[in-house]
Structure formats: structure tokens, C-alpha cells
């Protein structure tokens, strides 16, 4: 229906049109149930799952294949794996979620939800609905531990859902991996779900933090730093590690470093090789030097394979 | 977010039209500027775990009572009585709270090795419940365990062999109740307290009584002296029942009273607009209302009735308390008020009310003209504490089609009452003196009451007495949209539209009257200051 049509409908007398508000009654401030309060149970019901599966398989996978042709390692770790599983990955780009989901085997892909920052993906009703539908996103509080989001994730894992979580709490600002928060380890200890470490290499080259899909850094006109913004085709690497399970006497504090180390190891394997990664566990390969921000950025290896970018420069 | 309390709206030019029930029809009416509309508090949160709350209540009794498990012993005679089909309204979605409680009581009895258990529906002079109604109230598990063995019974107020006379109160009131209940080692009463009049000593003293006993408080004198019968501190009906209840207690009958309160979440989601404030109706509410009201206007009344009576309310249990009758009832009444109370400043000249399709006496049945009067003037008028919402000499305007239609199986004596009694007098005192006895003792009505599903012969009189206080208080009663002949037969004034009714009312209360509208259901109790 057109805007004109909606306006015409609204101008009809009550009850066909909207009711007038009595002058004597104070209008409540419009309470939007967004953020952690957003109830997206609907997105886990069959109709929404069907839409998600269709979009992911028919639109998401071809798009990711075109935008981010990948080198996949360790696929055998997840090929036969049974859920519930917690997928834990480093985070450099908004496309990371799509890359992970499209690289999962079908039996896991269609039963996977994504922990998404409530302050970013759930701050508007339309955004919350969109990400809930397309990614099966659930809102989490990334700045502090929130019982509600933890309880919901725990409940969904117990129901057999797989969960994608980025324990860095946000995309890396400089390309180097950040410290992990203990959320994934906590959930694994609580539910017994296996944790699959994933290293995503070079996804930041496609759509890095600080730019939008039009190539404009926030607040910028799009001309200052054209190289840094926008969508660029780039080859990426997706490395799955061996599933980790908490030991009987493990707690989140003990288990979290093991997860972090496993992701880091996968990253080193990509930049060196299997043997070197183990023989020379130099954190600088994934974490970068402990130095000023420009030196950290400077130390980042040059792009490997440059491909076409969009929009055209 | 906690539920909002009740609300009194003062109608202004921006106020949208107000919802009025009219039997099985729904309509919107614009009330004059300055009118007040009373809205019930929003539904309270239900108990998260009703079964656990029931178990807790049984083992942690209120007042001077031992826990249920301590009152049960092998070889005892246990009778479990429960409220009949008149509660709650509409029927609640399964599982009914009576089922949950009775199952818990039976679990406790089984654990203690109690063999002699009988269930009794506390009908008083109401019609017997049908099998589907019993199954709904008690659940299949209870029904199938007791009914085939004749252990699920319905109180028969006309079976002299099944009644026990306990004596007279100091006021000369005869107390005669169900013999099985009277001879039991423990009488467990399971109640649903929908309005503040229910429960307490009224459960046993009325629900299990005979006509001989009931006539002492179901009469015009008592009803006129109950201002209102919903306010136990100013209700002669309440006082009479309390006197009888205390006599029952003194006669050695041990009662373990279990009372419950429900929230007022009356209509399921698809009809949510019926309990919302009109200015908060969203697109879905408006579309549902437009479609529903248009469809109902084109649906024959019998089908519309079937549709409405099939609605099961999503009521939630808000409290359960068990133990000594009076202590339990005090807590229960407070919980009823918590859900229904609305503070209102002062009376008005005119009180308007839209009467819905159901009252306690036409569940799965027809709302005949006498029940229309009883719902409006008996129940809704009396839903106050302090003073009536309408001043003395004021006018009540009710909307209801008031068809000249009766259910011959459920309300046989109503038909004759309407034809033979109301055609002679509408004065409760006169009909009490001249006609009541004949109807109450009529063998055909007794037969239908005892063997069919008919209300007792005297029941239409009681319904009319229920209106006594209102009729004595009011200057005129107007029914909008009612069958003019049926309305006039009852001594009321018919009107075609609400606007006509206001004009007619001005003849009584004068120009520029103050108006209050009760947005009911969900039920509300006005605390008139």
C-alpha cells in the first residue's frame, strides 16, 4: 500500500482509522522493546527458519562465494559434528557471520543462531527484526555480563541450537586479534556444548570496521580514505579447529584461555604452517606488536590477493 | 512492567467512542463530553507455578487450621465440594483451577490411605452440570475415577434423605445442608472467588443448602439491606451466611476451605481489544473489532451465542489460600479487591452499562430477560463499595437485546414467572408473599431440577430479588435495543438508541446530567468515595 493509501486509511473514522487520544490521558513515552528486551522467539519457529534457510542458501552463499572466495581448512572437524556447538571466531568484519554460516555443513547451518551486540544490531525494531530473521541473531550485552542474555543463550543451547559467538566483543579496530571475553567458555561449561574454534583470515579486507557498505567511513564524505571503505572482493581463509570440551573440573576462567589459544593457533597456521605454528608460538603473528596504533597497523602484512572492489573507484 | 491500576476517564472531545456490549453484539458509542468511564485494573501477574502454590497452601494453612495432610487419616470419610458451572465467567481455559486443587487434595488423600471420598458439586438451587461441564471443571482424570462409581455427585437441595438439619441461628434461620458433607470427618471446599460476594461461609451455607435454609437470606428484605452484597461489611446476605456458617462450625463439621482468586484476563488474545482502553487499540484490535462486530450483526443469535460461549478465558491464578474459613476468606477478599478495585469520586445521575452475553446463570444457555435484569441491576449495579455509582433516584441505562426467549430445559420456571408473575407485579415484596411458595414447591419444577438440568422453581424469584436494592434505589431503568415488550413487562423503559435513552433519562434526573459508564467486563468494583 502506498503512503497515500496508509494516510487515507488512518483518516477513516474509528475503529477503521486510528483512535484519537483523550486530552486528559497522558501519552506514555513510546516503549520500544529493542535491545536485550527484543523478543525474537518467532525467528526460531519454522516459518522464519524456512525463510532464513532459503535466503542463506540461495542468496547468502552465492554472494559470499563471489565476494569472499575462500580457502577452507579443517572442514572435517565440523562435517560430522553433532550439535549443540558453540562456534568461536576472531572478528574483523560484518561479513564474518555470513562467512561462517555459509561455510557450515547444512545440518549445522540451519540450526545455528548468532550472538549479536544488542546495542548495534537490536537498537531499532526494524534492525532487530531483520537480523533475527536473516541470521537468527539473539541480542547479547557485549560490555558486561548480563544474566538475561546468558540465560537465553544457555536455554537455546539446551534446546539444541548451535551458537556463533565472537568473544572479542566487537570487530578488531586494527586487524589484530583482541583478548577474548569468557562468555563462550561460560556457556560451554554450563551446557557441556563443544566449542569449535574458527579463524577467519582477511575478512577485514572486504568490509573493515569504520566503513559502511557505501565506502564511507563514519562521519566522512567517502572521499578522504577511499581505500579503507566499501566492499572489496578478497580471498579469505576459513579454518576450523578441533572441537574443545571443558574438562570436568574446568570453569569459564580456566577454559576461556584454551579457546583463545586454539583460535590463535589456527591464525598462526594460516600465516605460517601447521608445524611452524606449533614450534614457534609467537603471539605477534596474530596479536601484533605491543606498540602505538600506527605501528600495529604498519606491522600488518600486505594484502595478498587484490580483487575487484565495489563501488568502483 | 507491572499492570496498571483501574482508571477513571473523563470523556473529552478527543475521546474515541466507547465500547458497549449488548448481549452477543458489540458497538461503539460516543458518550457526552464530561461523562466518566471506569476501566478495570489490568490483569495481575499469575502465579508462576500454580501447582506448587496449591501444594504450599494445603500444607501451610491460613488461620486456625492444621495442614491438610494432618487432617487426613485412614478410614475417614472425606467429602470434596466444589463451585459449580456458574464460576468463573466465562469458563476458564483448561486446566480449570478446581481440577488442579482437587487433584492435589486427592493425591494427599491417597497418600494417607483415605478410601471413602465423595465429590459434590455445590449447586444450591442451580441446574445440574452436564458431563462435559464436569469434565472441564475437574479434568478427565478425576471424572473417570469418580463418576463411574457414583462418587461424583451433585448437591440435591430437594432430596430430603440427603439433607441434614443442623438447627437455627439466633436470628431464627434454619440451617440445613448436604448430609454427606455434614456427616464427613472432613469437608474440603474448593472455591473460585470471581467476585467478593463469593466464598467464605457462603460456600457451604449456600452452596450445599436446601430451599428451607436459603430462603432466609435469598429474599427481598435481605437483598434490600445489602448495600451492596459485594461489600461484606455492609451486606446482610453476608451476615446471614456468616451466622449460618458459624452454626455449621459449632455443630462439629470440620471444614478445610480452599479459596482461589483469578486475574481478570477475560478474553483470549484474538479478542484482546475487548479489555483494552479504546484509544490504545492498535490496527489489529480495530480490524478484529470491525470484522467481529460486522460478522456478529449478521449472525443469527443462536450461532453468535454458541461462538461466545465457546470462548474460554485465559485466566491465571493469582492466589490460593487454604485453612479456616474466615481467615482464608479475608485474604481472598483482599486479593479480589487488588484485581478489581477502582477508586471513584462521587456518584452520578446516570449509570450506563453494556451487558455482555453471559451471567452466572446462563452458561451454555440463553440470557433471558430476567437474567438481563439480574446481570445489570443485581450484579453490575452492586459492584460497589461505599455508595452506588448512581445517586438515589438516578437512572441506569443498559444495552442488551433482551429477547423474549428462554431455555426451556434450563429455565422452565422462568417462563412461567415471566408470564404469570411479572404480568401481575414487579414488586419483589409482593411476589415473595404471593407467588414464591407455589413455584418453590411445584412438583414439576422439582422433578426437572432433580432429574434434568433445570434451575430450581424458585430461582427466577431469587434473580428478581437480586435486583431489589437497585430497583428501590433508582428512578428509572432504561434498556437500549431491547425487545420493547419484554422490557416493559419487567417495568423498565425501552429505548432505541443511547441518545434516546439519555433524553428519556433527563425526564427523571433533569437536564445536563452527570454520566458514568462502567467498562465491564473485565469485572471491576467501584470504591465510591
Interface residues (C-beta under 8 A of the other chain):
Chain A: X14 X15 X16 X17 X18 X19 X20 X21 X22 X23 X24 X25 X31
Chain B: X1 X9 X10 X11 X12 X13 X14 X15 X16 X17 X28 X278 X279 X280 X281 X283 X285 X286 X289 X290
